[in-house]
Amino acid sequence: MTIEHDIRYNDDFEVADFAQIDKLFRSAGLGGRDPERYHEACRRSYACIVAWDGDRVVGLGRLLSDGYVASAVFDVAVHPDYQGRGIGRRIMELLHESVPNSTHLLFAVPGVKGFYQKVGYYDCKTGMIRPSNPEKAAQAGYIEWADCAGADAQPV
Ligand SMILES: CC(C)(COP(=O)(O)OP(=O)(O)OC[C@H]1O[C@@H](n2cnc3c(N)ncnc32)[C@H](O)[C@@H]1OP(=O)(O)O)[C@@H](O)C(=O)NCCC(=O)NCCS
């Protein structure tokens, strides 16, 4: 655990209030996270870093990983009242430190790529995703619907 300024960082999500985490994601514009299911998602993650102001969760980030070569970052969110103070950067550093020599993958929400570039990410020329809902992913700006709408795609 590290302490910087008034913010504490640790992986102690078990003591967090997941209804508060649901509100954090909504306020950060990422949509809600069902508290019970999201608690289980954190348990199944390789790393889940929480930023605390006292007993309030003000930021969070998760990593899925094999603990060796491949890791994927998901759900990095900082409450709007706390953005721009280096909290997102510190969450990313701690996630990376949890598997230091791994390649880390992510897909950013539109408008946030600049943040990830600041913490070491590059555009990937061959990156692809298989969204659970391609139409929704296209509407949200993650994929070009035109790239696949006309294709003779047969999802397996
Ligand atoms: C994106 C987010 C996690 C960044 O967290 P943060 O605590 O505000 O960011 P930091 O203060 O650590 O910023 C680190 C650096 O990234 C830059 N940065 C932050 N947000 C940025 C953005 N949206 N675009 C470009 N650069 C950004 C900062 O200026 C800072 O640069 P510096 O080191 O040169 O000063 C936070 O703004 C957030 O939760 N946004 C809403 C939810 C979201 O979009 N999450 C990402 C999901 S993929």
The ligand as an ORCA input file, in Angstrom:
! r2SCAN-3c Opt
* xyz 0 1
  C      -9.269      8.940    -17.759
  C      -9.075      9.057    -16.244
  C      -9.034      7.641    -15.644
  C      -7.773      9.780    -15.961
  O      -7.581      9.856    -14.564
  P      -7.011     11.196    -13.894
  O      -6.740     10.896    -12.479
  O      -7.961     12.315    -14.192
  O      -5.675     11.410    -14.737
  P      -4.252     11.916    -14.190
  O      -4.473     13.146    -13.384
  O      -3.543     10.797    -13.544
  O      -3.553     12.310    -15.567
  C      -2.311     11.752    -15.999
  C      -1.942     12.433    -17.291
  O      -2.910     12.139    -18.321
  C      -3.482     13.341    -18.839
  N      -4.902     13.084    -19.093
  C      -5.848     12.781    -18.202
  N      -7.032     12.572    -18.813
  C      -6.808     12.768    -20.128
  C      -7.639     12.688    -21.291
  N      -8.945     12.377    -21.213
  N      -7.065     12.936    -22.485
  C      -5.738     13.237    -22.603
  N      -4.896     13.304    -21.525
  C      -5.441     13.082    -20.307
  C      -3.289     14.380    -17.746
  O      -3.266     15.685    -18.289
  C      -1.947     13.962    -17.170
  O      -0.903     14.452    -17.987
  P       0.498     14.954    -17.346
  O       1.070     13.762    -16.605
  O       1.298     15.374    -18.519
  O       0.127     16.070    -16.408
  C     -10.233      9.862    -15.593
  O     -10.283     11.146    -16.190
  C     -11.588      9.223    -15.733
  O     -11.984      8.453    -14.862
  N     -12.335      9.553    -16.781
  C     -13.700      9.080    -16.955
  C     -13.755      7.574    -17.104
  C     -12.925      7.072    -18.257
  O     -13.045      7.570    -19.369
  N     -12.109      6.053    -17.961
  C     -11.327      5.392    -18.956
  C     -12.030      4.169    -19.412
  S     -11.169      3.390    -20.766
*
